[in-house]
């Protein structure tokens, strides 16, 4: 019985072993079959043939319109491509392309594993983007495949690259590359590019010009001499030339001559309106959809721009820059938005897009110091912290410790002191010393945090700045300043810029659309309405700024309620004016793109202010005055003209004036006390420190502010004295 049982177990074990063996053999085959089917379905199926490399694919132009359907520009309307055999393409053009794109082109196969390793090392170690694709891969990608960034597309690219290397020689591949790769706009291939940028045949270009063309395929729009950052193309061209020298294609003398050659480009032949705005839109689209989709996708882009407002703004900038040219002002810019929706109505990046002196640089997106135009953000933080429009500041000579650096000793624009100055008048007249005191109270960190929330993207680590930040000591972009000032116009809501209203593809399908709600105000709440109301009220108070700007300055628009702030940097390099109503925001700037200082145009109401006034006055012409509605937590009260205390609570009679205050936040008041003060016996004014001639000590009324600074408010007030 036991023997029979053992025999049965052995049979079962043998049978199980056979089944297991069969399973181990069949399973891998099944898995391989599944992988092969999936690979075919997702990669090999519909794989284009490398034989199509000699054919051009259809492309469709994209058109950019203003909000009223007026055509601004046609992006890459028709594919401009002329075939040139490799024998007719200069050797330096071939060498330049190989030097910058694929230095081992003739040594490796379809894939350059060393190049991929170099690219990975550059990205991981040096944090510098470097491509690892071969010329063959780039040719396949541009001519046969769609632009999406997926693993599936990359696999197709690799397979087609190997097939292409089998079917064609290296010279044939290089010839196809130089004839088919996009060089920007409608230009495909080196011959079309040579004609587009230089108006010459490829065989007549200089080494420097050929090096520039070789630089373009990496990012034709970004590196274009007609784009917003033409300096990037020049930097890439220098890299091409350096690579050619390093790899032995040119001599040191040729390198130096090419680097020193000044390249001039022929004007764009495709008519363009609002060019700075058009290229700003193009850059936004490329970042979102990719260059090929924008160039060939047949998009119809309806923007927020109003061409009538644009034309008026362009004229205002050009006329004013011309009128102050004798003061070494060579450029200007302006931006018009609807703050309630974030729509850009006009964008003027320079006085003339076609000016050879950096005219195509878009100064509405460039980094520029804002001067005093940044001050309202600082005072808004002060209101949040419990200070009020009646809070007094002591405007006198003062230095702030800044270890290990020398103490920071700011001075006012007019080089004078003004004694006790309340916030309303300090901001309206743009006095510097009170603004620095306000920032010292607020703190750099909280100020940068608020500025960032309001839309300033360029303020980063507080340790990188000092108290001069409130006077414009940090770079900003005009488009960011428009967003930040829009918070004041929108009762505390931040609404980012939305320059594109609608995009459809060539079949009319809507790709994206922006329809801002009519009401209520939307966006992110950044500031209480009470704070923005008071800041806007101060900036619209023409009487409050009379001391510095007079009653009839360019900041005043008759019959309109407009909040406006000027800004001039201490070194007189940049001059700003930014102002707004609930429906319009206008920012203007004048200066020089080489950052050289202006000569003479140094007041807050010249330069940028006339540009701002002309544009804003035209926008408001015939329109009813709009006064922002007072929030329920803002109340009016009479305050002491000197101490800023609420008159009914001051405990003594005092000259008064009317002021807006925030309910529940009685403005922080200074300490008023009686103290011994050395006084000049003749003038009855407080004697300067250390002065012992003709002085006596008296009991006087003294104000001590939040920083501990003391000021005799009962002493006689002398005519403001110049700062040393």
Steps between C-alpha positions, in 0.01 A plus 500: 500500500778735597699418185196573279453837674865599445475414129191718467672797667797464266267510198328813627831669568626412153180637347526827698861539398407466133223755540733739678763459232237565232381806689853639530551456126165638382468803730804690366385434145156638579648805671735565210209467259296750701791744510557465126131557424492804729824632352357462149169659591639796691831558319535326164145538377467800266872565529591733212754390246842668492451531124268792578794704622539646154143629507377809687196465724201733489492785748235754591555860601384634834349846519489743789210750523408783730178485705302656212615253235774716348794293377823574685733240351509174311731252668700302246242534225656283226788259523794672334739229387756482221706187439876546472732201436769442758766588245355853479480550876822661633721270700499745792119472514529124520780518757314754714192277511697191593708690758196623695247221441691172462878518523548125437250481215732312263630263770187360666191325374137604538543548876795669668530336839795720593299807412212378712738446789646850458149647497399309812818609678445864400140495623564314826833652600511847346122556490536603135263374234689323219344291229612143438322440168700439184442686175324190371262499795430871459431453129255218568331690781448818297404338171312180582359513852258706706638736767355341816752408770416133572692175541305359205616781271859465623499129419374577151774758462772249594364229266469740208847638569650150465299440182609834358866424569459171310325658200707817464865600520624753752533768232144437383373531857691825550366631170140421600554655843634825359208519257211401725563614858303813607706816549215717626183641353426373152863414434584131459852416394813712484426667168162635612657605831782685324248691289272572796760635739765643267343531154787294345565157358648253748824498299551874555481507878791575728625257763326704773170492311519126438579444868185694589288281271654188652395627843129529415367140469527441875220754568421715194242724669691555821827575318347708221645848442139616457384367837485647849852387595730540196803484728438127548563433132828692511612305807421172323688617188808567714468148638492361145817689406679390815407138430630530143831627632521236774434224246756628251270634225626861520814680618531737796515794262180392324332457837588851613396657169164323506435589864571867428290515183182702553212314340209696355169341410256607236159616616212258532307499176181353649287801609461512876294717734573533872826305451609483864161364598494253211832347598396501865194297399709271283735426787206416728351265239829321434554438871153349525455313169848459356669675212387272220136510607506879500689525173299243307179437695281753324396670825271801500589707806265775618688718746385765747690777320304800370687619192354853528633535856828341388549752219430789737742364759775445242467863388507629859823312574675598176401868528610541862832318455574725203412813701745417783778356285728792594501368857650169391175308496509247218210269574160461660229241556136483600246240605120533514281243674147453622576430867159344560566220249878502455463557126790679329361779282833637377865404531772734373837344571710786361472826306552313172517123454719541191753734662843340472585622852322220692162598358382140492572451871165493681542723804158406638645157584861608565651536848497868601523673836163660591621793708238639737212342309540197731420708812120443505559129568712591802241740641225244437687265730523782754120536492470126555727533802278760666651824376273752331496766233538751784796326664784755522859433401803709589661617177848611598859390451527140615725199448398136541753241623590243234782283641748404375444773241503872560178646647231570240425875487216571254412847379191645341467561132486876552807482728300660784347401836133553579468445874190312618321353198191280517471191279256664256746778416809281522358265234332765286820707479722191482728599785770237540593516868148421630478210252826353631374542856179320403697209355722487808183462708338246264809285446654386172367144523132593544529767229645256246234247596219750434660626177521140376136436585406814307681381186866604524694193387855634528538566874650192662722460805474794746873469567563614142346841567515791740268782605557664159257241361213741572677762286532261205812309596377173346428418136140451386313441175237741379250218446547402866454859616174511302380190683601644839338840443197315367449372856441862609260556210313174572418563866770261616460218247797385295408426140786375282547625146299319231616619157332216304122483472452204268695246294353273236672244281486493122172308513337755727515293818545711813832420667468751780280796589503768767166648600537706818185518710330839490455512878585474775872567492682169481854393567703447815433728795836649597412818691193621691285743301551755777876505436471531122235772534726717717810447279296583188351805672846633590632442147197685356535797739634776278498747789715272716783493242504875429818553705712299254301492178290816501125522431510454122754225438480224241369277780171689509226428246229763519159368603623147568580301813828324422750346742858542383858458624831608352841340543853615423805300601766671708752471217251652252513197271129420504189715516153351558137602531223253583136594546158341489123523518268201553504440121842608377858465621784677321871454572769704326881501511784695341872438520782333311550134419872528569408615856681831459349783712278771361615862506242748621183293477513418866172626644198284571280683251719497190593215272255224584223721643409674171479160328275374777285814489454490122393136502276519807335828394417348162353189665282706734393760244123539508462245781331564832716532809518182706565530873566174686232409749603540863509163682273473805795469739650832388380814676583867480634687800672825586859450612763732642702649217826436680473189716244319285295407808121500477419854609214401730730257682817709510418656835580851383405741227702485179478609138307228315446353157273228361637148452380148420569239765435126530240397755649308789849620412549841651826612343805432709596833647837630610579579860445867585687616807671800658877491503803724535609627159793724403351790303658782303407813696468712188300271271328291768581194286658184635875544500709254298672234706825628648416868440581698816480854362197714589298205633304429813315197637122524515204273572348424161242263354682208341373224271663154515418280199487121471874480435585707808590812302424828681378826353406826668154590372463815711825651376496751220522346154780629284506496125593142404874471467685308230645169600880493527 
